[in-house]
Amino acid sequence: MTGLIRELLLLGIGDAPGRSETVTAYLEEAGYRVCSVTIHEIPERRPLGIVLDISPFSDDGWGILLELKKNLQTRDIPVLPLYLSEEGKVGGIFPVAGFFILPLDTEYLLEKLGLLGMTDETEMWDLQTLITSRKGEESVAKAMMAAGFDVENAYTGKEAVALASIGPFYMAFSLLMLPDMSAFELLDKFTHHPRTRNLPFFVLLKDELKEGEKKAISREIAHLVRKKELSKEEFLSALRRR
């Protein structure tokens, strides 16, 4: 009997020759079949997930992400964002638990959390959710409270780090861009702290991003990785945690 094919789709790389060679080699060594496709081909396939370049050198990675998460046929496919340098070196990966589009579809949020098994224990335990947003996200807070969670709000990344270091949170949500950092920098800070290292982390996206916003977010992530290059072992270790 043949084993199940573990297929990952690679998106956002663009046409630059050789940019995908390193990440493809890493993934294939881990036992995945990696295919580069267009976004329009995805509904015909059933991949385990999508690996998406969101660097400044990507082919509209942020636009692809929004299109994936706004499409009912593709929004449930897990997406692993990563930063590829212009030469294709893996500068960083960002293992978010999921993305949700604002304005929020609360029914879908609760359905998705239920499928992930994250609402099973709310009747037995007092579980807390951390929501980080510059103005607070009332729709997210109401949905989480309706599901039985206590909600704590943070309005900056620094405040979120401080709260997470002292409180036992069950999951966290963050707006993509905060007043002092991006959600990806906040996630990076969480992964370096024992208390929050494995905290499920969801990112909230506006339903439209202007070109200037896309470029600003990509530049912020480029600053975050600071020419870092992940070895194969570091990359696969982070992928397993995902």
Order of alpha helices (4+ residues) and beta strands (2+ residues): beta-alpha-beta-beta-alpha-beta-beta-beta-alpha-beta-alpha-beta-alpha-beta-alpha-beta-alpha-alpha
